[in-house]
Every structure is written in structure tokens, then in C-alpha cells.
Amino acid sequence: MSAHLQVEEPPRRLTEFAGSAGARDAHVWERAFRPWDLYFAVVWAATAVFLLGAAEPPAPYRLTAVGLLALLVPWYVAVGRPAILTEGEDLRRSTVYLAGAMALFLPAGFLAGETRLATFALAPHCFMLLSLRRAMAASAVLNLVPVAGWALIWRPPAHVVFFNSVFAAVTLVFSAFFGGWIIRIIEQSRDRARLIAELEARREEVARLSAERGALAERERMSREIHDTLAQGFTSLLMLVQAVQSELDHDLPEARRHLDLMAVTARQNLAEARALVAGGAPADLDGGSLPDAVRRLADRHEPQAAVTVTGPVRPLPPALEVVALRTCQEALANAAKHAGPGAAVRLSLAYGDHELTVSVRDRGRGFAPDAPTRGFGLRGLRARAAEAGGTASVTSAPGLGTTVSVTLPTDPGSAP
């Protein structure tokens, strides 16, 4: 009987792709390999049927060949299948299996040409278990040696030997090409699997860094909120306490006025703390307009600040109104700390067609423009303005006071 073509083999080193995923992937690979068990059984059964139904060689030789092939079944189950499931990681075990399989297959092939149908099952195992060069050598033995041994034992006509030899050679060339192509495809798949694993690792790293950056941004936001609300409120309370202490002995009405202002400031601080915990709008903006909130803020300043509003007042996005209010709070706090006692302060809100400009000007001591700025206040003010798409500027000169200006876009199209 003529030699037969080799069939394709399953993907090699597949478990290398998913091995790191654990037992689940190993189980998936074993289930995916079950059709190959069925294929091996079908090829073996077909070979046995062909042998038993052949007219020659004589029955004893054919039965001997069937017996040798029958031994392939337990050999495959006990040694070959476990080696294939580990994808040839144990080279010694893979070599032992293939050597044993050839020791059973080659004598059967010498006895009956129909035996060479089993090449369909055995040749793929070479490419599953060995490197390309070794698989090619083993495939050559499986395809060519049985034809040579069969021809030497039975001495068939020359044209039959020629036909079987040519067919075996063609089968070997096809096996080499197809097996090499399959292995290259599998190697590319392995490379892709490694790239995918690296990509997943990078994605996890990016997600981790993004979470850390988000946490830092939230921490910075909370720092600004606390600085612009609670910290400034406590600073005002301390200043009022100092004023009351100095007024108790000689100016009780003014001391009472400052005590009342302390109570208002404390209640405002409590409301701000609750708003921070709840994540809502600042207490001054709760249920009111931005100009009203700025006026209430100016009334609590000591001395009371003047407020000017120009342009058509209209509701703005809550985030913009928060930035505007925090700007006024920070500028008033800086004026109270650095402008000097009794320095006049003026706040202005200018509503334009596409922007809102907030300006806070004091007539205090001022500072040199090139003097290094300390503290968190002005940095936080600029950061707030930038997050809202706006700009912030601080102008000052010794003896001429300080002006803080923030310009915020009131519609998306006007953002700089």
C-alpha cells in the first residue's frame, strides 16, 4: 500500500501561553486535546480494518502487524498522552515515547504496507513533542523507513516500489512544509501571547498609577478646601479672640460685637465642615446667588469689605461659582494676615459675555513682586483657576497694596 500524507498537528506550546493562568487553563487545554484522542483512535481502528481486510501478505503477518499496533494504544495512553499534554517539556520522556512508538510501528510497517496508514496519527506527535529539526528527522523515519523495509522483505515489482517511494518522499516534503509552517504560526502566537501578557501587566500598572494619581489629586483638592474654609475660619476666630481680649476692659460694646461675629464665624465653619463631609456646595452658596455669598463673606471680614457687582448677574455652573467664592475667601484671608490692621478691602464681580472676573484689592502693605511666595494659599488659588480653565494673577508693590484677579470662562467655547 502507498504511503499516506501526514495530517496537521495541534498548536504546540499552547500551555505556555496560558500556563501562568493556572489549573483552569490546563484543564481547558486537556479538554481541547480530547478530539485528538478520538482522532488517534479512529486512525488506529481504520489501520486495523485495512490490515485485516487486505489480501496480502498472509494472515499471520497481518495479525502480527495488528498486534504490534495494538500495543501502541497502551503506550500512547501511559506515556505519549501525558508527554503531549505537557507539550514536550520533558525531552527525555518525549524521546522515550517516540522511540517506543517507532519500535512498534516500523516492524508492523515492514510486514504490511497498510500499516503505514498509522503515520497519520504518529507524525503529528513528532511536531508536538520535538523541535523542528528533530521533528523533521523523526518524520523522515516514519515516512521512508517502512517503505524501505517493506520493499526489502517482500520484493514487490519495481514500479510498485517506485510509486510507494515517490509517494513517501512527497509525503515527507509536505510534512516538512506543513509542520514548519504550523510551528512558525505557533511561535508567532506565543510571541503575541507574551505581548498580550506584557500589555495586561502595563495596563494594571497604568491603572495603579492612575488610582494613585487620583488619590493625590483628591488629597490636594481636600487640602485646598480645608485651607480655604476651615483653616481660614479658625484664623478669623483667633483674630477675633485677640480683639475681644484687648477690648474687654475698655470697650464692651465692641467686644460684644466681635463675640457675635465669632459666633457667626463658628457657625459658618461648622456649616462648611458639614458641606465638605457631604460633598456639597459651600455653605455660603447653598440656596443663594454668588453675589449674595460674596456679600456675606465680606460682612464677616474685619474691617468689613466693600463689594461691587457689574454686568448682568446670572446663574453660572456650580464649579465656577465655587472657584469664584474660594478666590474671595483666600484673598480676604491674605488681606487679613498681611495687609495690616484696618486695611480697606474691595471685592468686585464683573459678569462679562463669556467670562467672570473676580478681583480683590486691599490698600495694605503689599510686597515686592519678586519676593518668594510661601504657604499654600496662592498656589491653591492658581490651581483652582487652572482647573476651571481660567487664569489668576497677583499684582502688588510695597506700600501700594495687593490685587488678586481671577478670570473664569463662563461657557466651554471661551476656555483659553
KOLMAR-378711 format. One record per residue: residue in one letter; x, y, z of N, C-alpha, C in turn. Coordinates in steps of 0.001 Angstrom, whole numbers, padded with zeros to 6 digits, always signed. Example, Ala and Ser with C-alpha at 12.3 -4.5 7.8 and 13.67 -1.06 7.14 Angstrom:
<rokols>
A+013190-005690+007800+012300-004500+007800+013200-003300+007800/S+012850-002250+007080+013670-001060+007140+012900+000030+007870/
</rokols>
This chain:
<rokols>
M+000845-001200+000000+000000+000000+000000+000876+001245+000000/S+000407+002276-000613+001198+003509-000701+001255+004212+000637/A+002329+005000+000781+002447+005816+001992+001406+006923+001958/H+001086+007475+003101-000008+008448+003183+000501+009782+003711/L-000299+010801+003395+000064+012150+003806-000140+012329+005300/Q+000670+013186+005882+000577+013485+007309-000502+014552+007539/V-001226+014408+008611-002251+015401+008937-001642+016476+009813/E-002396+017582+009987-001893+018706+010768-001874+018350+012248/E-000999+018993+012956-000877+018753+014372-001501+019905+015151/P-001863+019652+016424-002461+020710+017226-001425+021747+017605/P-001868+022955+018032-000933+024018+018397+000042+023547+019462/R+001305+023784+019201+002376+023384+020092+002664+024497+021081/R+002972+024107+022322+003283+025030+023405+002107+025937+023767/L+000918+025420+023557-000231+026262+023884-000287+026554+025367/T+000102+025577+026168+000039+025821+027600+001060+026844+028050/E+002067+027120+027206+002997+028175+027584+002301+029522+027588/F+001298+029676+026716+000571+030949+026678-000219+031134+027959/A-000902+030046+028354-001849+030167+029445-001369+029512+030719/G-000145+028973+030718+000321+028243+031882+000304+029088+033131/S+000606+030370+032994+000621+031226+034164-000765+031469+034714/A-001794+031166+033924-003155+031378+034398-003604+030286+035341/G-002863+029172+035438-003160+028191+036460-003908+026987+035957/A-004534+026288+036927-005150+024993+036637-006311+025118+035668/R-006993+026244+035680-008139+026384+034788-007724+026257+033336/D-006615+026930+032942-006159+026864+031557-005638+025481+031204/A-004987+024798+032167-004526+023441+031912-005718+022526+031639/H-006802+022743+032382-007990+021928+032158-008590+022221+030780/V-008581+023504+030391-009086+023858+029058-008252+023190+027972/W-006923+023186+028149-006059+022544+027152-006337+021050+027072/E-006559+020392+028225-006829+018954+028206-008148+018669+027493/R-009158+019504+027752-010429+019302+027046-010268+019532+025550/A-009454+020552+025178-009252+020820+023757-008487+019689+023080/F-007724+018898+023860-006935+017823+023281-007749+016549+023084/R-008916+016438+023671-009715+015205+023562-010056+014835+022123/P-010359+015787+021231-010584+015392+019831-009387+014690+019215/W-008172+015016+019681-007004+014310+019162-006943+012871+019661/D-007438+012625+020851-007559+011241+021318-008495+010454+020398/L-009630+011093+020082-010582+010437+019180-009964+010221+017804/Y-009222+011194+017322-008574+011064+016021-007575+009901+016018/F-006774+009791+017076-005817+008695+017176-006549+007354+017155/A-007662+007271+017887-008416+006016+017935-009005+005665+016570/V-009509+006672+015840-010101+006411+014524-009033+005938+013543/V-007861+006614+013540-006786+006196+012632-006326+004774+012967/W-006180+004477+014247-005752+003133+014644-006776+002087+014189/A-008061+002377+014420-009094+001418+014032-009128+001240+012517/A-009003+002344+011774-009002+002236+010313-007822+001420+009821/T-006658+001620+010457-005473+000835+010061-005694-000648+010331/A-006254-000970+011482-006520-002382+011806-007511-002999+010826/V-008556-002251+010448-009543-002766+009497-008896-003026+008143/F-008061-002063+007675-007380-002254+006391-006472-003488+006424/L-005761-003651+007563-004875-004806+007668-005644-006120+007652/L-006711-006190+008403-007478-007437+008481-008195-007743+007170/G-008526-006720+006407-009253-006944+005159-008376-007064+003938/A-007048-006887+004106-006148-006942+002952-005975-008385+002464/A-005672-008510+001176-005475-009849+000588-004088-010383+000856/E-003152-009491+001029-001776-009895+001299-001148-008846+002201/P-000129-009216+002933+000573-010512+002968-000264-011587+003665/P+000254-012726+003858-000502-013798+004512-000996-013365+005891/A-002070-014052+006319-002753-013681+007560-001832-013603+008775/P-000897-014575+008971-000057-014464+010175+000718-013152+010247/Y+001195-012658+009113+001938-011397+009106+001023-010213+009413/R-000164-010284+008828-001103-009189+009076-001549-009170+010537/L-001782-010356+011117-002184-010412+012519-001045-009933+013434/T+000184-010269+013056+001331-009773+013835+001394-008249+013787/A+001173-007702+012586+001179-006238+012461+000074-005615+013309/V-001116-006234+013298-002224-005712+014123-001857-005792+015598/G-001206-006871+016002-000794-006996+017401+000189-005917+017812/L+001161-005629+016937+002114-004565+017243+001416-003207+017358/L+000470-002970+016446-000275-001703+016520-001138-001639+017768/A-001643-002805+018203-002455-002812+019416-001653-002359+020630/L-000358-002683+020647+000490-002240+021751+000706-000736+021763/L+000476-000090+020586+000602+001373+020546-000420+002071+021439/V-001600+001446+021598-002677+002094+022367-002273+002301+023824/P-001898+001246+024572-001486+001499+025967-000221+002338+026074/W+000681+002204+025088+001894+003020+025095+001557+004506+024955/Y+000606+004793+024092+000168+006184+023913-000517+006697+025182/V-001396+005886+025755-002138+006326+026941-001209+006531+028133/A-000255+005618+028323+000597+005661+029504+001727+006670+029385/V+002290+006839+028188+003486+007664+028042+003262+008849+027102/G+002666+008575+025933+002566+009616+024912+001633+010749+025279/R+000428+010401+025733-000554+011453+026017-000077+012398+027132/P+000456+011871+028266+000970+012808+029282+002094+013695+028756/A+002952+013138+027905+004035+013955+027356+003494+015059+026464/I+002478+014746+025668+001900+015755+024771+001171+016829+025572/L+000475+016440+026651-000253+017424+027456+000692+018418+028121/T+001924+017984+028424+002921+018925+028945+003722+019562+027824/E+003354+019249+026577+003905+019855+025376+005410+019668+025244/G+005859+018461+025560+007250+018119+025338+008225+018805+026254/E+007774+019296+027409+008696+019960+028319+009770+018997+028822/D+009401+017728+028978+010371+016706+029371+010873+016030+028087/L+012030+016478+027579+012550+015959+026322+012856+014466+026427/R+013358+014021+027568+013675+012598+027723+012413+011757+027591/R+011349+012187+028246+010095+011429+028179+009541+011432+026763/S+009626+012567+026084+009132+012646+024706+009936+011717+023796/T+011256+011705+023985+012103+010846+023158+011812+009376+023417/V+011618+009012+024682+011290+007612+025021+009987+007201+024362/Y+008977+008097+024406+007691+007742+023799+007829+007524+022295/L+008482+008468+021602+008594+008343+020153+009458+007136+019762/A+010523+006857+020548+011346+005676+020253+010532+004394+020425/G+009734+004323+021483+008891+003147+021682+007835+003008+020607/A+007235+004146+020206+006215+004096+019157+006814+003624+017845/M+008013+004081+017509+008662+003632+016268+009057+002157+016355/A+009472+001729+017549+009839+000322+017712+008647-000605+017464/L+007445-000114+017718+006245-000908+017440+005742-000698+016024/F+005871+000527+015508+005293+000852+014207+006150+000347+013047/L+007471+000503+013137+008319+000146+011997+008257-001345+011645/P+008352-002271+012615+008216-003685+012230+006869-003998+011595/A+005809-003362+012122+004495-003583+011519+004464-003050+010097/G+005135-001911+009868+005199-001358+008519+005997-002224+007575/F+007024-002911+008092+007787-003834+007246+006924-005025+006806/L+006027-005440+007729+005232-006642+007444+004078-006356+006491/A+003440-005176+006590+002262-004886+005772+002244-003409+005416/G+002089-003130+004122+002076-001742+003676+000913-000949+004228/E-000219-001632+004506-001373-000916+005042-001097-000302+006404/T-000101-000814+007082+000237-000287+008405+000627+001188+008338/R+001150+001600+007182+001639+002971+007087+000526+004012+007186/L-000725+003558+007198-001824+004498+007462-001696+005113+008855/A-001063+004381+009789-000893+004899+011147+000025+006115+011186/T+000750+006360+010098+001579+007576+010045+000738+008828+010257/F-000518+008769+009820-001413+009912+010013-001533+010288+011490/A-001438+009301+012381-001564+009583+013815-000226+009860+014468/L+000840+009171+014004+002117+009283+014693+002931+010516+014274/A+002878+010901+012991+003688+012034+012533+003359+013331+013276/P+002068+013653+013522+001807+014887+014289+002447+014885+015670/H+002584+013683+016285+003185+013643+017615+004630+014127+017574/C+005322+013896+016468+006708+014362+016360+006786+015881+016487/F+005870+016578+015811+005895+018040+015834+005343+018591+017148/M+004530+017782+017850+004032+018223+019156+005111+018148+020232/L+006034+017197+020090+006950+016884+021177+008377+017348+020943/L+008778+017563+019687+010180+017832+019382+010349+019203+018720/S+011584+019662+018715+011901+020866+017957+011751+020567+016468/L+011763+021618+015651+011503+021437+014225+012524+020489+013589/R+013807+020657+013901+014832+019813+013275+014655+018349+013685/R+014432+018094+014951+014257+016721+015404+012938+016135+014896/A+011906+016980+014830+010629+016502+014305+010767+016102+012836/M+011545+016866+012065+011763+016525+010661+012481+015183+010529/A+013485+014953+011373+014207+013677+011321+013285+012516+011675/A+012497+012694+012728+011583+011625+013129+010524+011386+012057/S+010025+012448+011422+009035+012289+010364+009630+011560+009162/A+010915+011830+008854+011571+011121+007755+011642+009626+008042/V+011954+009271+009281+011998+007847+009646+010619+007219+009480/L+009574+007902+009956+008216+007353+009869+007759+007180+008430/N+008141+008073+007539+007647+008033+006167+008490+007137+005255/L+009818+007106+005420+010694+006442+004451+011124+005038+004883/V+011435+004864+006151+011968+003564+006589+010967+002427+006388/P+009670+002612+006684+008737+001494+006446+008698+001063+004985/V+008793+002024+004059+008774+001659+002634+010019+000836+002284/A+011182+001270+002803+012418+000542+002513+012381-000867+003099/G+011954-000989+004337+011893-002315+004950+010891-003223+004273/W+009729-002659+003918+008691-003450+003231+009210-003928+001873/A+009914-003076+001151+010431-003456-000162+011506-004534-000035/L+012368-004473+000993+013415-005470+001162+012853-006837+001558/I+011786-006830+002331+011234-008113+002790+010406-008787+001697/W+009559-008044+000996+008596-008651+000088+009000-008571-001389/R+009988-007794-001702+010485-007713-003082+009356-007499-004091/P+008571-006416-003963+007495-006187-004923+008070-005736-006265/P+007219-005650-007293+007690-005172-008601+008290-003771-008487/A+009189-003485-009431+009920-002228-009378+008996-001015-009444/H+007961-001098-010296+007095+000079-010429+006294+000320-009144/V+005979-000741-008400+005268-000570-007124+006199+000080-006091/V+007445-000396-006075+008417+000210-005157+008619+001684-005506/F+008725+001980-006796+008927+003375-007229+007740+004241-006820/F+006542+003755-007049+005346+004532-006701+005308+004813-005202/N+005538+003792-004375+005497+003985-002921+006623+004894-002441/S+007798+004785-003079+008917+005635-002675+008642+007100-002990/V+008135+007333-004222+007814+008720-004594+006733+009280-003683/F+005731+008466-003407+004634+008938-002558+005139+009242-001140/A+006047+008403-000627+006607+008644+000696+007437+009923+000713/A+008203+010151-000378+009007+011372-000451+008130+012617-000503/V+007063+012554-001327+006141+013692-001392+005492+013938-000035/T+005113+012845+000620+004513+012983+001947+005485+013630+002922/L+006748+013261+002856+007743+013842+003739+007922+015332+003468/V+007996+015708+002172+008147+017128+001835+006948+017926+002320/F+005768+017372+002089+004561+018058+002559+004571+018185+004082/S+004995+017110+004756+005062+017150+006217+006033+018226+006685/A+007185+018320+006007+008176+019314+006390+007634+020728+006219/F+007012+020957+005065+006480+022296+004808+005348+022631+005776/F+004403+021718+005879+003229+021991+006695+003585+022051+008174/G+004446+021122+008617+004858+021145+010015+005637+022399+010361/G+006566+022809+009468+007315+024036+009712+006421+025259+009737/W+005460+025289+008837+004532+026431+008799+003703+026504+010076/I+003225+025355+010527+002428+025321+011745+003268+025796+012935/I+004515+025321+013017+005347+025716+014148+005629+027219+014116/R+005851+027786+012920+006062+029242+012838+004823+029999+013285/I+003652+029503+012880+002410+030153+013318+002292+030101+014840/I+002639+028944+015400+002531+028786+016846+003532+029692+017562/E+004743+029800+017019+005728+030686+017633+005260+032135+017598/Q+004634+032516+016481+004072+033869+016422+002980+034046+017467/S+002175+033001+017639+001120+033071+018655+001728+033178+020046/R+002826+032471+020268+003492+032580+021556+004013+033998+021785/D+004583+034598+020736+005054+035972+020862+003897+036915+021167/R+002793+036696+020462+001614+037536+020729+001123+037341+022161/A+001153+036092+022617+000712+035828+023982+001596+036567+024989/R+002915+036555+024738+003812+037293+025627+003523+038795+025580/L+003287+039296+024363+002977+040725+024245+001678+041078+024964/I+000691+040192+024820-000585+040432+025498-000393+040414+027006/A+000423+039446+027488+000686+039394+028927+001388+040670+029395/E+002357+041137+028600+003040+042382+028958+002072+043560+028928/L+001186+043563+027919+000209+044648+027826-000718+044647+029033/E-001166+043453+029434-002031+043379+030605-001297+043877+031841/A-000009+043495+031957+000767+043972+033105+000896+045492+033075/R+001149+046037+031860+001250+047506+031747-000079+048171+032075/R-001171+047549+031628-002480+048133+031943-002728+048154+033446/E-002345+047063+034115-002505+047039+035560-001654+048113+036214/E-000426+048294+035685+000449+049326+036246-000136+050716+036011/V-000668+050945+034787-001286+052245+034488-002495+052474+035389/A-003297+051423+035586-004464+051566+036457-004042+051894+037886/R-002953+051230+038340-002478+051506+039692-001977+052943+039813/L-001166+053369+038818-000654+054735+038860-001775+055756+038738/S-002780+055424+037901-003914+056334+037759-004677+056463+039067/A-004842+055318+039753-005532+055374+041050-004730+056197+042051/E-003397+056011+042038-002566+056797+042945-002637+058287+042612/R-002607+058581+041301-002696+059993+040904-004049+060579+041304/G-005109+059778+041125-006419+060256+041537-006494+060511+043034/A-005859+059603+043804-005851+059800+045251-005086+061060+045627/L-003939+061288+044955-003168+062500+045231-003948+063755+044853/A-004627+063686+043692-005425+064848+043268-006551+065121+044255/E-007195+064053+044723-008275+064240+045694-007729+064777+047014/R-006532+064285+047409-005923+064789+048638-005595+066277+048499/E-005074+066657+047323-004762+068074+047108-006035+068919+047101/R-007096+068369+046474-008359+069121+046454-008888+069330+047870/M-008851+068264+048679-009327+068397+050044-008449+069367+050839/S-007143+069358+050558-006260+070309+051243-006654+071736+050912/R-006944+071991+049643-007368+073343+049256-008690+073713+049932/E-009630+072756+049942-010925+073041+050545-010775+073364+052026/I-009985+072562+052719-009805+072802+054154-009083+074130+054384/H-008075+074402+053543-007339+075666+053693-008248+076854+053448/D-009097+076753+052418-009925+077896+052037-011151+078066+052925/T-011489+077070+053720-012709+077164+054540-012376+077057+056016/L-012119+075855+056497-011947+075642+057935-010736+076381+058480/A-009587+076251+057795-008375+076894+058310-008549+078405+058381/Q-009148+078990+057358-009343+080439+057366-010369+080841+058418/G-011391+080002+058595-012371+080309+059638-011751+080290+061017/F-010893+079296+061275-010223+079240+062572-009264+080411+062740/T-008612+080824+061674-007743+082001+061742-008550+083246+062119/S-009722+083391+061499-010591+084535+061836-011021+084481+063295/L-011329+083266+063768-011728+083138+065169-010596+083555+066105/L-009384+083139+065799-008256+083520+066643-008060+085031+066650/M-008180+085657+065488-008021+087109+065425-009124+087802+066219/L-010341+087285+066141-011448+087882+066901-011254+087687+068396/V-010730+086518+068789-010451+086292+070212-009442+087313+070713/Q-008383+087556+069937-007398+088557+070334-008027+089943+070445/A-008925+090261+069502-009588+091578+069558-010458+091689+070802/V-011202+090637+071116-012071+090675+072303-011244+090820+073565/Q-010128+090109+073668-009282+090206+074851-008780+091625+075079/S-008488+092296+073984-007992+093671+074134-009111+094675+074400/E-010360+094299+074156-011481+095245+074283-012295+095033+075544/L-012108+093922+076265-012952+093634+077419-012870+094707+078493/D-011737+095301+078693-011555+096261+079794-012010+097668+079457/H-012072+098037+078187-012346+099446+077866-013407+099648+076788/D-013847+098597+076111-014833+098785+075026-015734+097553+074947/L-016648+097442+075913-017512+096254+075963-018440+096149+074753/P-019041+097259+074261-019900+097101+073066-019156+096510+071872/E-017926+096964+071652-017163+096421+070522-016786+094965+070777/A-016508+094649+072041-016192+093249+072371-017396+092359+072111/R-018605+092864+072502-019810+092063+072235-020026+091888+070741/R-019757+092950+069978-019920+092829+068532-018976+091770+067964/H-017753+091771+068457-016801+090771+067985-017186+089365+068450/L-017768+089263+069653-018243+087952+070113-019366+087444+069211/D-020267+088344+068847-021327+087936+067922-020732+087482+066589/L-019722+088220+066116-019079+087838+064860-018367+086490+065000/M-017800+086226+066186-017182+084919+066429-018229+083805+066328/A-019410+084030+066878-020461+083012+066814-020880+082763+065366/V-021015+083857+064598-021374+083700+063188-020293+082919+062444/T-019021+083272+062710-017914+082584+062037-017858+081115+062431/A-018077+080821+063699-018060+079427+064146-019182+078630+063480/R-020393+079228+063433-021498+078528+062763-021189+078313+061280/Q-020574+079326+060657-020213+079191+059246-019182+078082+059054/N-018196+078010+059952-017206+076952+059867-017849+075575+060034/L-018792+075477+060932-019491+074205+061126-020262+073827+059863/A-020913+074812+059249-021651+074537+058011-020700+074118+056894/E-019517+074769+056824-018536+074398+055808-018030+072974+056036/A-017800+072619+057302-017345+071257+057604-018392+070232+057178/R-019653+070510+057446-020710+069585+057035-020790+069492+055510/A-020614+070626+054840-020643+070604+053373-019486+069788+052811/L-018295+069896+053442-017154+069106+052983-017418+067615+053155/V-017974+067251+054311-018255+065837+054557-019293+065320+053577/A-020315+066141+053309-021395+065708+052410-021008+065831+050950/G-019913+066540+050647-019509+066719+049263-020387+067691+048508/G-021094+068571+049233-021987+069511+048579-021325+070846+048309/A-022156+071830+047934-021659+073172+047642-021283+073866+048945/P-020420+074886+048877-020090+075656+050082-021350+076206+050740/A-021267+076364+052060-022454+076793+052799-022962+078144+052317/D-022049+079057+051980-022482+080389+051525-023264+080324+050228/L-022990+079345+049377-023679+079232+048091-024958+078401+048169/D-025193+077784+049306-026344+076899+049430-027633+077712+049389/G-028333+077617+048279-029624+078279+048145-029546+079752+047824/G-028378+080272+047465-028263+081688+047159-027425+081923+045930/S-027320+083203+045536-026531+083558+044362-025095+083823+044771/L-024210+083877+043773-022804+084159+044045-022613+085554+044638/P-023232+086623+044104-023044+087944+044735-023495+087969+046193/D-024625+087293+046518-025074+087259+047913-024059+086542+048795/A-023493+085446+048279-022499+084714+049060-021259+085565+049295/V-020828+086312+048273-019654+087178+048431-019954+088295+049436/R-021165+088842+049418-021520+089891+050376-021498+089356+051806/R-022030+088149+052001-021986+087572+053349-020545+087352+053788/L-019723+086929+052860-018307+086727+053173-017646+088058+053538/A-017967+089105+052799-017373+090427+053077-017843+090974+054418/D-019102+090683+054800-019611+091176+056084-018852+090564+057256/R-018375+089340+057092-017662+088697+058197-016203+089136+058280/H-015718+089840+057254-014330+090288+057259-014178+091487+058189/E-013023+091575+058815-012758+092677+059747-011540+093467+059270/P-011664+094777+058846-012941+095506+058754-013786+095015+057580/Q-015057+095381+057611-015975+094914+056574-015507+095380+055202/A-015540+094427+054224-015068+094735+052877-016223+095233+052015/A-015904+096077+051046-016906+096598+050114-017008+095651+048917/V-018234+095516+048395-018488+094599+047282-019108+095383+046136/T-018555+095160+044930-019094+095781+043717-019389+094689+042709/V-020608+094757+042129-021021+093778+041116-021386+094533+039854/T-020764+094149+038731-021068+094776+037442-021458+093704+036434/G-022202+094149+035441-022646+093217+034408-023908+092494+034814/P-024557+091849+033856-025802+091130+034144-025539+089882+034980/V-026050+089885+036198-025872+088731+037093-026720+087576+036590/R-026139+086400+036517-026862+085210+036050-026265+083977+036726/P-027056+082926+036840-026511+081687+037430-025408+081118+036539/L-024360+080660+037169-023226+080053+036466-023086+078601+036908/P-022312+077816+036172-022073+076439+036621-021573+076413+038060/P-022048+075464+038871-021648+075448+040290-020148+075423+040492/A-019419+074708+039653-017967+074628+039831-017323+075997+039697/L-017797+076809+038739-017236+078152+038555-017555+079042+039756/E-018768+078958+040265-019130+079785+041410-018317+079393+042642/V-018021+078087+042793-017184+077655+043911-015790+078256+043784/V-015203+078202+042575-013870+078776+042374-013893+080274+042677/A-014925+080992+042213-015002+082432+042464-015103+082723+043959/L-015943+081957+044667-016103+082178+046105-014815+081861+046855/R-014156+080741+046485-012900+080391+047157-011817+081447+046884/T-011836+082031+045702-010888+083109+045405-011084+084271+046370/C-012338+084652+046571-012624+085747+047507-012202+085378+048924/Q-012476+084141+049333-012090+083713+050675-010578+083783+050871/E-009818+083252+049899-008373+083229+050017-007806+084645+050011/A-008317+085493+049114-007801+086863+049039-008109+087638+050320/L-009308+087451+050878-009642+088131+052126-008785+087622+053280/A-008520+086315+053299-007675+085763+054360-006263+086320+054261/N-005729+086431+053041-004392+087002+052875-004369+088466+053296/A-005441+089181+052968-005501+090599+053360-005524+090732+054875/A-006286+089864+055534-006355+089929+056994-005011+089619+057634/K-004235+088716+057002-002945+088331+057588-001840+089324+057276/H-001821+089838+056038-000619+090525+055564-000826+092011+055233/A-002079+092445+055023-002270+093831+054579-002029+094832+055697/G-002191+094381+056939-002040+095304+058056-003376+095610+058679/P-003387+096024+059947-004657+096280+060637-005422+097433+060002/G-006735+097193+059831-007611+098236+059312-007493+098515+057847/A-006732+097704+057092-006577+097967+055663-007902+097750+054948/A-008282+098725+054111-009541+098636+053375-009419+097580+052270/V-010517+096846+052081-010542+095789+051063-011785+095984+050210/R-011629+095808+048893-012758+095914+047967-012793+094666+047083/L-013990+094074+046999-014217+092918+046145-015080+093337+044970/S-014789+092797+043798-015614+093097+042624-015857+091820+041824/L-017107+091690+041368-017502+090623+040450-017929+091286+039156/A-017268+090939+038064-017593+091529+036760-018094+090418+035848/Y-019399+090438+035545-020006+089450+034648-019870+089929+033209/G-019073+089258+032431-018954+089560+031018-019777+088591+030178/D-019702+088759+028851-020469+087882+027971-019963+086436+028035/H-018658+086271+028155-018088+084926+028117-017187+084618+029301/E-017086+085533+030258-016212+085259+031388-016707+085987+032622/L-016209+085510+033746-016453+086155+035040-015095+086537+035612/T-014965+087810+036007-013713+088278+036586-013938+088624+038049/V-013129+088024+038901-013183+088262+040347-011916+089011+040736/S-012089+090152+041394-010928+090944+041825-011083+091279+043300/V-009991+091147+044030-009953+091512+045447-008729+092410+045630/R-009007+093657+046068-007915+094635+046198-007890+095159+047618/D-006709+095165+048207-006555+095776+049545-005573+096933+049465/R-005713+097842+050424-004845+099023+050497-003787+098839+051583/G-003285+097635+051700-002357+097339+052780-000903+097537+052419/R-000056+096758+053108+001393+096949+052982+001926+096515+051614/G+001331+095511+051017+001826+094999+049746+003147+094264+049918/F+003727+093813+048801+005019+093124+048842+005693+093267+047485/A+006975+092976+047458+007737+093078+046214+007322+091970+045260/P+007155+092255+043966+006701+091219+043018+007622+090022+042940/D+008952+090256+043159+009893+089148+043044+010113+088418+044364/A+009369+088787+045393+009530+088111+046681+008971+086700+046591/P+009672+085694+047173+009166+084318+047116+007875+084181+047908/T+006916+083508+047317+005630+083288+047972+005705+082025+048807/R+005159+082100+049998+005151+080961+050895+003703+080567+051187/G+003575+079348+051659+002245+078889+052012+001509+078279+050835/F+000335+077785+051162-000452+077040+050180-001488+077895+049473/G-001807+079067+050030-002962+079821+049572-002925+080241+048120/L-001880+081001+047721-001824+081497+046351-001622+080360+045357/R-000835+079341+045734-000691+078180+044837-002035+077490+044627/G-002781+077325+045714-004098+076701+045576-005050+077539+044753/L-004945+078864+044900-005800+079757+044119-005520+079601+042630/R-004245+079603+042263-003893+079438+040850-004313+078057+040333/A-004144+077033+041166-004522+075679+040745-006026+075590+040504/R-006822+076203+041375-008278+076201+041174-008649+076871+039857/A-008054+078022+039608-008377+078749+038379-007998+077923+037153/A-006831+077281+037184-006389+076484+036036-007315+075300+035811/E-007773+074643+036868-008688+073506+036718-010001+073922+036069/A-010420+075155+036307-011657+075649+035705-011432+076268+034334/G-010208+076202+033809-009911+076765+032504-009655+078254+032531/G-009429+078828+033709-009237+080256+033821-007794+080629+034123/T-007596+081890+034444-006266+082405+034761-006340+083192+036059/A-005214+083249+036762-005125+084000+038016-003876+084863+037985/S-003973+086054+038555-002816+086946+038626-002828+087657+039967/V-001631+087930+040463-001464+088662+041722-000492+089798+041451/T-000934+091040+041675-000072+092214+041493+000050+092928+042830/S+001254+093355+043130+001484+094021+044414+002754+094854+044319/A+002863+095790+045230+004071+096613+045353+004132+097093+046793/P+005322+097218+047346+005430+097671+048743+004746+099018+048953/G+003831+099051+049935+003118+100272+050270+001928+100576+049403/L+001706+099803+048338+000602+100106+047416-000491+099043+047419/G-000425+098075+048343-001477+097083+048439-001286+095927+047459/T-002305+095088+047429-002262+093866+046619-003598+093684+045921/T-003510+093222+044659-004724+092912+043899-004643+091475+043388/V-005671+090715+043701-005789+089335+043219-006926+089301+042205/S-006638+088822+040993-007653+088769+039935-007696+087358+039354/V-008904+086892+039167-009133+085579+038552-010186+085752+037471/T-009866+085282+036260-010813+085336+035143-011197+083912+034783/L-012520+083653+034778-013032+082309+034531-013946+082323+033325/P-013769+081377+032384-014705+081304+031239-016048+080784+031702/T-017117+081411+031210-018466+081016+031638-019153+080109+030637/D-018496+079794+029515-019028+078811+028561-017862+078018+028002/P-018080+076734+027593-016970+075876+027157-016185+076450+026001/G-016840+077142+025082-016149+077651+023898-015193+078783+024178/S-015303+079368+025359-014432+080505+025646-013238+080136+026484/A-013056+078854+026801-011909+078435+027608-010622+078703+026852/P-009603+079250+027499-008348+079552+026811-007582+078298+026527/
</rokols>
